Amino acid sequence: MHEQRMKDVNDALEERVTRALEQAPNVTIPADFAARVAAQVPVRPLVAVRVPRYGLLAAQIGMGVLVFALVVVAMHSTGRGVFGIALEWVLCAELVALAVWLGGAKGLIVPDA
């Protein structure tokens, strides 16, 4: 008899717990809740971060190296062989390509949107 009574109590308790868990809570959020929370947040100072532009620096150094190489090739190509002329044209093309790329990177050719 005691066991039957304990089982009935446990079943009733389980049923109450199940009903309590299945019942959806009534949640209401005040209209000014977001404004109040935002007002409590401390204001952080803005920090300006400079983005490193290693590609731009490498291109500028490459242009300097190309100008130096063009001067050296121009000084030593007195015979004006095919190899010397081809090398000068290749170096000039690389220099022009870097100049166009640098001009675009700084917004000189294509303006920033």
MIDOSE-1310 file (N, C-alpha, C; in nm, 2 decimals, decimal comma, always signed):
residues 113
mheq	+0,08/-0,12/+0,00/+0,00/+0,00/+0,00/+0,09/+0,13/+0,00; +0,19/+0,12/+0,08/+0,28/+0,24/+0,09/+0,35/+0,26/-0,05; +0,38/+0,15/-0,12/+0,45/+0,16/-0,25/+0,35/+0,22/-0,35; +0,23/+0,18/-0,35/+0,13/+0,23/-0,44/+0,11/+0,38/-0,42
rmkd	+0,11/+0,42/-0,29/+0,09/+0,56/-0,26/+0,21/+0,64/-0,31; +0,33/+0,59/-0,29/+0,46/+0,66/-0,34/+0,46/+0,67/-0,49; +0,41/+0,57/-0,56/+0,40/+0,57/-0,70/+0,30/+0,67/-0,75; +0,19/+0,69/-0,68/+0,09/+0,79/-0,72/+0,14/+0,93/-0,70
vnda	+0,22/+0,94/-0,59/+0,27/+1,08/-0,56/+0,38/+1,11/-0,66; +0,46/+1,01/-0,70/+0,56/+1,04/-0,80/+0,50/+1,07/-0,94; +0,39/+0,99/-0,97/+0,33/+1,02/-1,10/+0,26/+1,16/-1,10; +0,20/+1,20/-0,99/+0,14/+1,33/-0,98/+0,25/+1,44/-0,99
leer	+0,36/+1,42/-0,93/+0,47/+1,51/-0,93/+0,53/+1,52/-1,07; +0,55/+1,41/-1,14/+0,60/+1,41/-1,27/+0,50/+1,48/-1,37; +0,37/+1,46/-1,35/+0,27/+1,53/-1,43/+0,28/+1,68/-1,41; +0,29/+1,72/-1,29/+0,30/+1,87/-1,26/+0,43/+1,93/-1,32
vtra	+0,54/+1,85/-1,31/+0,66/+1,90/-1,36/+0,65/+1,91/-1,52; +0,59/+1,81/-1,58/+0,58/+1,81/-1,72/+0,49/+1,93/-1,77; +0,38/+1,95/-1,70/+0,29/+2,06/-1,73/+0,36/+2,20/-1,71; +0,44/+2,21/-1,61/+0,51/+2,33/-1,58/+0,62/+2,36/-1,69
leqa	+0,68/+2,25/-1,74/+0,78/+2,26/-1,84/+0,72/+2,29/-1,98; +0,60/+2,24/-2,01/+0,54/+2,26/-2,13/+0,47/+2,39/-2,15; +0,45/+2,46/-2,04/+0,38/+2,59/-2,04/+0,48/+2,69/-2,08; +0,45/+2,77/-2,19/+0,54/+2,87/-2,24/+0,54/+2,99/-2,15
pnvt	+0,65/+3,05/-2,12/+0,65/+3,17/-2,03/+0,60/+3,29/-2,11; +0,54/+3,38/-2,04/+0,50/+3,51/-2,09/+0,61/+3,61/-2,08; +0,67/+3,64/-2,19/+0,79/+3,73/-2,19/+0,75/+3,86/-2,25; +0,77/+3,97/-2,18/+0,75/+4,10/-2,23/+0,87/+4,18/-2,22
ipad	+0,91/+4,26/-2,32/+1,03/+4,34/-2,32/+0,98/+4,48/-2,33; +1,03/+4,57/-2,24/+0,99/+4,71/-2,24/+1,03/+4,77/-2,37; +0,96/+4,88/-2,41/+0,99/+4,95/-2,54/+1,13/+5,01/-2,53; +1,17/+5,07/-2,42/+1,30/+5,14/-2,41/+1,41/+5,05/-2,35
faar	+1,40/+4,92/-2,36/+1,50/+4,83/-2,31/+1,63/+4,85/-2,38; +1,63/+4,85/-2,51/+1,76/+4,87/-2,59/+1,83/+5,00/-2,56; +1,75/+5,11/-2,55/+1,81/+5,24/-2,52/+1,87/+5,24/-2,38; +1,80/+5,17/-2,28/+1,86/+5,17/-2,15/+1,99/+5,09/-2,14
vaaq	+1,99/+4,98/-2,21/+2,11/+4,89/-2,21/+2,23/+4,97/-2,29; +2,19/+5,03/-2,40/+2,30/+5,11/-2,47/+2,35/+5,22/-2,39; +2,27/+5,28/-2,30/+2,31/+5,40/-2,22/+2,41/+5,35/-2,11; +2,40/+5,22/-2,07/+2,48/+5,17/-1,97/+2,62/+5,12/-2,02
vpvr	+2,63/+5,11/-2,15/+2,76/+5,06/-2,21/+2,86/+5,18/-2,20; +2,98/+5,16/-2,15/+3,08/+5,26/-2,15/+3,13/+5,30/-2,29; +3,15/+5,42/-2,32/+3,20/+5,47/-2,45/+3,35/+5,44/-2,46; +3,38/+5,36/-2,56/+3,52/+5,34/-2,59/+3,58/+5,44/-2,68
plva	+3,70/+5,49/-2,66/+3,76/+5,58/-2,75/+3,79/+5,52/-2,88; +3,78/+5,59/-2,99/+3,81/+5,54/-3,12/+3,96/+5,54/-3,14; +4,01/+5,43/-3,19/+4,15/+5,41/-3,21/+4,18/+5,40/-3,36; +4,26/+5,49/-3,41/+4,29/+5,48/-3,55/+4,40/+5,38/-3,57
vrvp	+4,38/+5,28/-3,66/+4,47/+5,18/-3,69/+4,52/+5,19/-3,83; +4,65/+5,20/-3,84/+4,71/+5,22/-3,98/+4,73/+5,08/-4,03; +4,67/+5,05/-4,15/+4,68/+4,92/-4,21/+4,82/+4,92/-4,28; +4,90/+4,81/-4,25/+5,02/+4,80/-4,32/+5,00/+4,76/-4,47
rygl	+5,08/+4,83/-4,56/+5,06/+4,80/-4,70/+5,20/+4,75/-4,75; +5,22/+4,63/-4,72/+5,35/+4,57/-4,76/+5,37/+4,55/-4,91; +5,26/+4,52/-4,98/+5,26/+4,51/-5,12/+5,30/+4,64/-5,19; +5,24/+4,75/-5,14/+5,27/+4,88/-5,20/+5,42/+4,91/-5,18
laaq	+5,47/+4,89/-5,06/+5,61/+4,91/-5,03/+5,70/+4,82/-5,12; +5,67/+4,70/-5,14/+5,74/+4,61/-5,22/+5,74/+4,66/-5,37; +5,63/+4,71/-5,42/+5,62/+4,76/-5,55/+5,71/+4,88/-5,57; +5,71/+4,97/-5,47/+5,79/+5,09/-5,48/+5,94/+5,05/-5,48
igmg	+5,98/+4,96/-5,40/+6,12/+4,91/-5,40/+6,15/+4,84/-5,53; +6,06/+4,77/-5,58/+6,08/+4,70/-5,71/+6,09/+4,80/-5,82; +6,02/+4,91/-5,82/+6,04/+5,02/-5,92/+6,18/+5,08/-5,91; +6,23/+5,10/-5,79/+6,36/+5,15/-5,78/+6,47/+5,05/-5,83
vlvf	+6,45/+4,93/-5,80/+6,54/+4,82/-5,85/+6,54/+4,82/-6,01; +6,42/+4,83/-6,06/+6,40/+4,83/-6,21/+6,47/+4,95/-6,27; +6,46/+5,07/-6,22/+6,52/+5,18/-6,27/+6,67/+5,16/-6,27; +6,72/+5,11/-6,16/+6,87/+5,09/-6,14/+6,91/+4,98/-6,25
alvv	+6,83/+4,88/-6,26/+6,87/+4,77/-6,36/+6,87/+4,83/-6,50; +6,77/+4,92/-6,53/+6,77/+4,98/-6,67/+6,89/+5,06/-6,69; +6,93/+5,14/-6,59/+7,05/+5,22/-6,61/+7,17/+5,13/-6,63; +7,19/+5,02/-6,56/+7,30/+4,93/-6,57/+7,30/+4,87/-6,71
vamh	+7,19/+4,82/-6,75/+7,18/+4,75/-6,88/+7,20/+4,85/-6,99; +7,15/+4,98/-6,98/+7,18/+5,08/-7,08/+7,33/+5,11/-7,09; +7,40/+5,11/-6,98/+7,54/+5,15/-6,98/+7,62/+5,04/-7,04; +7,58/+4,91/-7,02/+7,66/+4,80/-7,07/+7,62/+4,74/-7,20
stgr	+7,52/+4,79/-7,26/+7,47/+4,74/-7,39/+7,52/+4,83/-7,50; +7,65/+4,84/-7,52/+7,70/+4,93/-7,62/+7,69/+4,86/-7,76; +7,70/+4,73/-7,76/+7,69/+4,66/-7,89/+7,55/+4,65/-7,94; +7,45/+4,67/-7,85/+7,31/+4,67/-7,89/+7,27/+4,53/-7,95
gvfg	+7,31/+4,43/-7,88/+7,27/+4,29/-7,92/+7,12/+4,27/-7,89; +7,07/+4,16/-7,95/+6,92/+4,13/-7,93/+6,89/+4,11/-7,79; +6,98/+4,04/-7,72/+6,95/+4,01/-7,57/+6,94/+4,14/-7,49; +7,03/+4,24/-7,52/+7,03/+4,36/-7,44/+6,90/+4,44/-7,47
iale	+6,86/+4,45/-7,60/+6,74/+4,52/-7,63/+6,62/+4,45/-7,57; +6,61/+4,32/-7,58/+6,50/+4,25/-7,53/+6,49/+4,27/-7,37; +6,61/+4,26/-7,31/+6,61/+4,28/-7,16/+6,56/+4,42/-7,13; +6,61/+4,52/-7,20/+6,56/+4,66/-7,18/+6,41/+4,67/-7,19
wvlc	+6,35/+4,61/-7,30/+6,21/+4,62/-7,32/+6,13/+4,55/-7,21; +6,18/+4,43/-7,17/+6,11/+4,36/-7,06/+6,12/+4,44/-6,93; +6,23/+4,50/-6,90/+6,24/+4,58/-6,78/+6,15/+4,71/-6,79; +6,15/+4,77/-6,90/+6,06/+4,88/-6,92/+5,91/+4,84/-6,91
aelv	+5,88/+4,73/-6,96/+5,74/+4,68/-6,95/+5,70/+4,66/-6,80; +5,79/+4,60/-6,73/+5,77/+4,57/-6,58/+5,76/+4,71/-6,51; +5,84/+4,80/-6,54/+5,84/+4,93/-6,48/+5,70/+5,00/-6,51; +5,66/+5,00/-6,63/+5,53/+5,06/-6,67/+5,41/+4,99/-6,59
alav	+5,42/+4,85/-6,59/+5,31/+4,78/-6,52/+5,31/+4,82/-6,37; +5,42/+4,83/-6,31/+5,43/+4,87/-6,17/+5,38/+5,01/-6,15; +5,41/+5,10/-6,24/+5,37/+5,24/-6,23/+5,22/+5,24/-6,24; +5,16/+5,17/-6,33/+5,01/+5,17/-6,35/+4,95/+5,11/-6,23
wlgg	+5,00/+5,00/-6,17/+4,94/+4,94/-6,06/+4,95/+5,03/-5,94; +5,06/+5,10/-5,92/+5,08/+5,19/-5,81/+4,98/+5,31/-5,82; +4,96/+5,36/-5,94/+4,87/+5,47/-5,97/+4,73/+5,43/-5,94; +4,69/+5,30/-5,97/+4,56/+5,25/-5,93/+4,54/+5,23/-5,79
akgl	+4,65/+5,19/-5,72/+4,64/+5,16/-5,57/+4,62/+5,29/-5,49; +4,67/+5,40/-5,54/+4,66/+5,52/-5,47/+4,54/+5,60/-5,51; +4,46/+5,55/-5,61/+4,34/+5,61/-5,65/+4,36/+5,72/-5,76; +4,48/+5,71/-5,82/+4,51/+5,81/-5,93/+4,44/+5,78/-6,06
ivpd	+4,44/+5,65/-6,09/+4,38/+5,61/-6,22/+4,23/+5,58/-6,20; +4,20/+5,49/-6,11/+4,06/+5,46/-6,08/+4,02/+5,52/-5,94; +3,94/+5,62/-5,94/+3,90/+5,68/-5,81/+3,83/+5,58/-5,72; +3,86/+5,59/-5,59/+3,79/+5,50/-5,49/+3,64/+5,53/-5,49
a	+3,57/+5,43/-5,48/+3,42/+5,44/-5,48/+3,37/+5,47/-5,34
